[in-house]
Amino acid sequence: MKERVRFAPSPTGPLHIGGLRTALFNYLFAKNKKGSFILRLEDTDRNRLVENSDSYIEEALKWIGVVPEEGPSVGGEYGPYKQSERINLYNEKIQILIDSNNAYYAFDTNEDLSVLRKEEEEKGLVFKYGYSVRGSLDNSLSMSDKNIKERIAKESYVVRLKVNPGITKSNDLLRGEIEVDNNILDDKILIKADGLPTYHFASVVDDYLMKITTVIRGEEWLPSLAIHDLIYKAFGWNKPSFIHLPLILKPSGKGKLSKRDGLSGGFPIFPLEWNKEPGYKEMGFLSGGLINYLALLGWNPGGSKEIFNLKELIKLFGISGLQKGGAKFDFEKAKWTNQQHLSKMNFNEFDQVFGKNTASIKSKHPSKAEEIFSLIRERLKTGQDFEKETVFLLEGPSGYNQKVLEKLSRNNLSRMIDEIESIIKKTGVNSLKENLMSFAEDKKINFGSIMQLLRLSIVGELSGPDIIIAAEILGKSVTLERVKKINTHIKNNLS
């Protein structure tokens, strides 16, 4: 049978980085098996819906290249792909369970249930609406058909799954067989008082009707697996295979990654901008760099290779590489991975993605933009770094690292800067390194100190790209102007 998998988020806000990884793993699994990847929006919790989050989810998937064959925007044979548009299907299916005595109406008020919960809490227990107590509660199990019809016509009610005593055996392809004593399970609500289905019911119905073969979802849904198995059994349906992915953990490794972790760690947890808060795209990540990092967060294809494009990930992806334990989020590793992808780009490719970041350099040095990119490419972890790494080519240093200057002053600083200025005046910058080496050798001066002083002249700090190439890009007049400026500074402050 052809594999069919789905990503089924709720449009209750922007897509979390954990949800993005779930979508990616579904997509990689489907494509590796030559199957179909489906997007379904589970939007029946009307109180939690957030405007525009549905379109955000689709835009995020499009950006990373995980495009569904079926979904709300593209349609498909098994639509609609928004649960709010499938209510008639849920109404039809719930009646089947009620008629077969696998589900029942419950008329208990929230106030009544709150009292029962409080009574159990006072005994140190947890209240469960299950087979041990349901006979004494207000539901349809002991009512006549006539009484039931009268009450559902005028009263508020929910529909609950009838969970009977026994053991429910489930299977997860990653974790193996799982046994649950039904005694610990509630009679879960399938249809809420507003007439809309719960996640448990709608998810099972949709997966069956959409012919989903493998459900790949987050570990947080593992406790629901027994309930979902019972719903499949109640219908007499064959169930799909299940894989519950490990959590993405905080950088400390303790607990699930949250928005607060992103705020404190200075990294986003959303792929795209949301409410003016930048996502990975706006922070200068390539989609390929981000999915490469996410793919290896909880999965490993074996071997030492760490950099993959999407086609390679599809070819290699398999369940055997999934880990059971959570994976710590490491923003520095994410940036390193992105850096490896950036380093493979030429300037035109980079400019197409990060044109806003290259605009100033193209304006100031239009004929040298490609050369400048080659100069600093290996230093770029994100597209935003381009501006930081090239600002010295647009304007001279506003100050100098005083500690470095004081250290260099032990080496006859004035003499060194005078000679650097003189060499540039006489010979320009095309053979600057060779001329400075000759000066250092002739005067028995440490060549490294001379290069540090030249770098301070041009950049203001010791960090930066190859300073000789930078001087050639700036040209003789600009380089000489900057050397003269630091010379004046030295004579006024360190003489």
MARPA-26864 format. One line per field, with one value per residue (C-alpha): x, y, z; residue in one letter. Coordinates in steps of 0.25 Angstrom, whole numbers, plus 5000, padded with zeros to 4 digits. Layout:
<ronus>
xx = X;...
yy = Y;...
zz = Z;...
residu = A;...
</ronus>
This chain:
<ronus>
xx = 5000;5005;5009;5001;5005;4999;5004;4992;4994;4984;4984;4985;4997;5010;5017;5026;5040;5036;5024;5033;5042;5029;5025;5039;5040;5026;5030;5044;5037;5026;5036;5046;5035;5030;5017;5008;5010;4996;4994;4981;4977;4971;4963;4951;4955;4949;4952;4967;4968;4977;4975;4985;4992;4986;4993;5005;5006;5005;5015;5025;5024;5026;5038;5045;5041;5032;5020;5008;5001;4988;4983;4974;4980;4983;4971;4971;4962;4960;4956;4952;4965;4960;4953;4943;4938;4936;4926;4915;4925;4927;4912;4910;4922;4918;4904;4910;4917;4905;4896;4907;4907;4922;4918;4908;4901;4906;4897;4906;4908;4922;4917;4913;4927;4934;4928;4932;4946;4947;4942;4952;4964;4960;4962;4975;4970;4968;4954;4951;4939;4940;4933;4935;4926;4918;4906;4903;4905;4895;4897;4889;4894;4882;4871;4860;4862;4850;4856;4869;4863;4855;4867;4877;4866;4866;4879;4893;4901;4914;4917;4927;4934;4930;4943;4941;4950;4962;4976;4978;4991;4996;5009;5018;5029;5039;5036;5030;5017;5011;5000;4990;4980;4967;4964;4973;4966;4954;4942;4948;4939;4937;4927;4927;4915;4917;4915;4929;4938;4950;4964;4963;4951;4953;4967;4964;4952;4960;4972;4963;4955;4968;4974;4986;4996;5006;5003;5016;5014;5020;5023;5013;5002;5007;4997;4986;4990;4981;4969;4971;4973;4960;4953;4958;4954;4940;4938;4944;4954;4969;4978;4990;5004;5009;5022;5023;5035;5044;5043;5052;5058;5063;5077;5080;5073;5063;5049;5042;5047;5038;5037;5043;5055;5056;5055;5065;5075;5073;5068;5054;5045;5037;5042;5036;5033;5021;5015;5028;5036;5047;5047;5059;5056;5057;5070;5077;5075;5074;5063;5073;5081;5070;5064;5078;5079;5065;5066;5078;5070;5065;5070;5083;5086;5099;5113;5120;5114;5106;5103;5091;5082;5067;5069;5080;5071;5059;5068;5074;5062;5057;5051;5064;5071;5061;5065;5055;5061;5059;5069;5075;5073;5087;5086;5101;5100;5088;5096;5108;5100;5094;5108;5112;5101;5104;5118;5114;5107;5112;5109;5098;5091;5093;5088;5075;5072;5078;5078;5074;5087;5096;5089;5100;5112;5106;5104;5118;5126;5117;5129;5135;5122;5126;5140;5135;5126;5137;5146;5135;5127;5134;5131;5116;5107;5094;5091;5090;5105;5108;5105;5113;5125;5126;5123;5137;5137;5127;5132;5145;5147;5140;5151;5162;5164;5172;5177;5183;5190;5196;5202;5207;5213;5224;5229;5232;5218;5221;5232;5223;5211;5220;5227;5213;5208;5221;5220;5206;5209;5221;5216;5201;5194;5196;5209;5206;5209;5222;5227;5223;5230;5242;5241;5239;5251;5260;5257;5256;5241;5231;5223;5210;5211;5211;5199;5191;5194;5190;5177;5174;5176;5166;5156;5158;5159;5167;5156;5152;5155;5168;5173;5182;5171;5162;5172;5173;5158;5158;5169;5181;5175;5164;5175;5185;5174;5171;5186;5188;5176;5182;5196;5190;5183;5196;5204;5193;5190;5202;5214
yy = 5000;5014;5022;5033;5042;5055;5067;5072;5085;5093;5108;5113;5122;5122;5108;5104;5099;5086;5085;5089;5077;5068;5073;5071;5056;5053;5059;5051;5038;5040;5044;5033;5023;5029;5033;5045;5056;5063;5075;5076;5087;5083;5095;5090;5097;5110;5117;5116;5119;5131;5139;5137;5125;5115;5123;5125;5110;5108;5119;5113;5099;5106;5113;5100;5093;5083;5085;5076;5068;5070;5081;5093;5101;5090;5082;5067;5054;5053;5067;5076;5078;5087;5080;5091;5088;5073;5074;5066;5054;5054;5055;5043;5035;5038;5032;5019;5018;5022;5012;5001;5004;5009;5023;5030;5044;5050;5061;5064;5079;5085;5089;5075;5069;5080;5076;5061;5065;5073;5061;5052;5062;5063;5048;5049;5043;5047;5047;5039;5038;5024;5010;5010;5022;5025;5016;5027;5039;5046;5039;5032;5018;5015;5023;5019;5024;5033;5039;5041;5048;5058;5061;5064;5072;5082;5080;5082;5069;5063;5049;5040;5028;5016;5009;4995;4988;4981;4983;4992;4988;4998;4998;5009;5006;5014;5009;4995;4990;4998;4992;5001;4996;5002;5005;5017;5023;5033;5031;5042;5053;5051;5062;5074;5082;5092;5080;5080;5068;5067;5064;5049;5047;5056;5051;5036;5039;5047;5038;5027;5034;5040;5027;5031;5019;5024;5035;5042;5052;5057;5049;5058;5050;5036;5036;5037;5025;5015;5024;5025;5010;5008;5017;5009;4996;5002;5005;4992;5000;4996;5006;5012;5010;5020;5027;5037;5046;5050;5064;5076;5079;5092;5096;5091;5078;5079;5080;5083;5095;5107;5122;5126;5119;5126;5139;5137;5130;5140;5131;5129;5117;5120;5119;5132;5145;5146;5159;5166;5156;5151;5136;5128;5133;5148;5145;5140;5125;5118;5108;5097;5101;5100;5087;5081;5084;5080;5067;5063;5067;5053;5046;5041;5034;5028;5032;5045;5054;5065;5074;5069;5076;5072;5061;5054;5055;5048;5037;5034;5036;5024;5020;5012;5026;5032;5033;5030;5041;5056;5064;5077;5089;5096;5109;5110;5097;5102;5114;5105;5096;5109;5114;5101;5103;5118;5115;5107;5119;5129;5143;5143;5132;5139;5152;5146;5142;5153;5165;5175;5171;5173;5186;5196;5188;5187;5202;5206;5195;5190;5184;5177;5171;5157;5158;5164;5152;5142;5150;5148;5136;5126;5136;5136;5128;5135;5145;5156;5155;5160;5174;5173;5166;5177;5190;5193;5194;5205;5213;5214;5211;5220;5216;5206;5194;5202;5189;5184;5198;5198;5184;5188;5201;5192;5190;5204;5207;5220;5215;5203;5212;5222;5211;5205;5219;5221;5208;5210;5224;5219;5205;5205;5192;5182;5177;5181;5168;5166;5180;5179;5166;5172;5184;5174;5165;5177;5184;5171;5175;5164;5163;5159;5172;5180;5172;5174;5189;5189;5182;5192;5203;5198;5190;5196;5182;5169;5161;5161;5155;5155;5169;5169;5166;5176;5187;5183;5184;5198;5203;5211;5225;5219;5210;5221;5230;5220;5218;5233;5234;5223;5230;5243;5235;5228;5241;5249;5238;5228;5236
zz = 5000;4997;5009;5013;5024;5030;5037;5045;5053;5061;5055;5070;5067;5059;5056;5067;5063;5069;5060;5048;5051;5052;5038;5033;5038;5032;5019;5018;5022;5011;5000;5004;5002;4990;4997;4999;5010;5014;5022;5030;5039;5052;5055;5064;5076;5073;5085;5083;5068;5065;5052;5041;5047;5037;5026;5034;5035;5020;5017;5027;5020;5007;5011;5016;5003;5010;5001;5003;4991;4998;5007;5010;4998;4988;4991;4988;4987;5002;5006;5012;5019;5030;5041;5043;5029;5032;5043;5035;5035;5050;5052;5043;5050;5064;5062;5058;5071;5079;5072;5074;5089;5088;5092;5100;5103;5116;5122;5135;5137;5139;5153;5157;5151;5159;5172;5169;5165;5178;5187;5181;5182;5197;5198;5191;5178;5164;5158;5145;5138;5135;5136;5151;5153;5141;5145;5156;5147;5138;5125;5115;5118;5127;5119;5110;5095;5097;5109;5102;5090;5099;5107;5095;5089;5100;5109;5107;5106;5102;5095;5102;5098;5106;5111;5117;5126;5121;5115;5103;5095;5085;5077;5074;5063;5071;5085;5083;5089;5100;5110;5117;5128;5124;5138;5137;5125;5125;5116;5107;5102;5086;5083;5092;5097;5085;5075;5071;5072;5081;5076;5079;5071;5059;5058;5057;5047;5038;5038;5034;5024;5018;5017;5026;5027;5037;5048;5052;5063;5076;5088;5096;5089;5093;5105;5095;5087;5096;5094;5079;5078;5086;5076;5064;5071;5073;5059;5054;5046;5043;5050;5044;5049;5060;5062;5074;5072;5084;5089;5086;5099;5105;5103;5117;5113;5125;5119;5106;5098;5100;5095;5108;5105;5092;5098;5109;5099;5088;5077;5071;5072;5060;5045;5040;5046;5055;5061;5057;5065;5055;5051;5046;5032;5036;5045;5032;5032;5019;5019;5015;5027;5037;5032;5032;5046;5050;5043;5051;5064;5068;5056;5051;5037;5043;5039;5042;5031;5036;5024;5015;5005;5005;4994;5002;5014;5007;5002;5015;5024;5032;5045;5049;5051;5061;5075;5087;5096;5095;5087;5093;5084;5081;5075;5072;5065;5057;5053;5049;5041;5034;5032;5024;5014;5013;5010;4997;4991;4981;4982;4972;4980;4993;4987;4982;4997;5005;4995;5007;5014;5001;4997;5003;4998;4984;4984;4990;4983;4971;4963;4975;4982;4978;4982;4996;4997;4995;5005;5016;5012;5022;5033;5031;5040;5036;5024;5034;5037;5024;5028;5041;5034;5023;5031;5031;5016;5016;5027;5035;5050;5060;5070;5073;5082;5093;5099;5086;5084;5097;5095;5082;5087;5093;5079;5075;5070;5064;5055;5050;5046;5040;5031;5028;5023;5015;5008;5004;4999;4990;4985;4988;4993;4982;4988;5002;5009;5002;5005;5020;5021;5016;5025;5037;5033;5031;5044;5052;5056;5058;5045;5053;5061;5047;5042;5055;5054;5039;5043;5054;5044;5035;5044;5058;5064;5062;5057;5042;5029;5021;5023;5011;5002;5009;5007;4992;4991;4998;4989;4992;4995;5006;5012;5013;5019;5030;5033;5034;5044;5053;5052;5057;5068;5073;5073;5080;5091;5092;5089
residu = M;K;E;R;V;R;F;A;P;S;P;T;G;P;L;H;I;G;G;L;R;T;A;L;F;N;Y;L;F;A;K;N;K;K;G;S;F;I;L;R;L;E;D;T;D;R;N;R;L;V;E;N;S;D;S;Y;I;E;E;A;L;K;W;I;G;V;V;P;E;E;G;P;S;V;G;G;E;Y;G;P;Y;K;Q;S;E;R;I;N;L;Y;N;E;K;I;Q;I;L;I;D;S;N;N;A;Y;Y;A;F;D;T;N;E;D;L;S;V;L;R;K;E;E;E;E;K;G;L;V;F;K;Y;G;Y;S;V;R;G;S;L;D;N;S;L;S;M;S;D;K;N;I;K;E;R;I;A;K;E;S;Y;V;V;R;L;K;V;N;P;G;I;T;K;S;N;D;L;L;R;G;E;I;E;V;D;N;N;I;L;D;D;K;I;L;I;K;A;D;G;L;P;T;Y;H;F;A;S;V;V;D;D;Y;L;M;K;I;T;T;V;I;R;G;E;E;W;L;P;S;L;A;I;H;D;L;I;Y;K;A;F;G;W;N;K;P;S;F;I;H;L;P;L;I;L;K;P;S;G;K;G;K;L;S;K;R;D;G;L;S;G;G;F;P;I;F;P;L;E;W;N;K;E;P;G;Y;K;E;M;G;F;L;S;G;G;L;I;N;Y;L;A;L;L;G;W;N;P;G;G;S;K;E;I;F;N;L;K;E;L;I;K;L;F;G;I;S;G;L;Q;K;G;G;A;K;F;D;F;E;K;A;K;W;T;N;Q;Q;H;L;S;K;M;N;F;N;E;F;D;Q;V;F;G;K;N;T;A;S;I;K;S;K;H;P;S;K;A;E;E;I;F;S;L;I;R;E;R;L;K;T;G;Q;D;F;E;K;E;T;V;F;L;L;E;G;P;S;G;Y;N;Q;K;V;L;E;K;L;S;R;N;N;L;S;R;M;I;D;E;I;E;S;I;I;K;K;T;G;V;N;S;L;K;E;N;L;M;S;F;A;E;D;K;K;I;N;F;G;S;I;M;Q;L;L;R;L;S;I;V;G;E;L;S;G;P;D;I;I;I;A;A;E;I;L;G;K;S;V;T;L;E;R;V;K;K;I;N;T;H;I;K;N;N;L;S
</ronus>
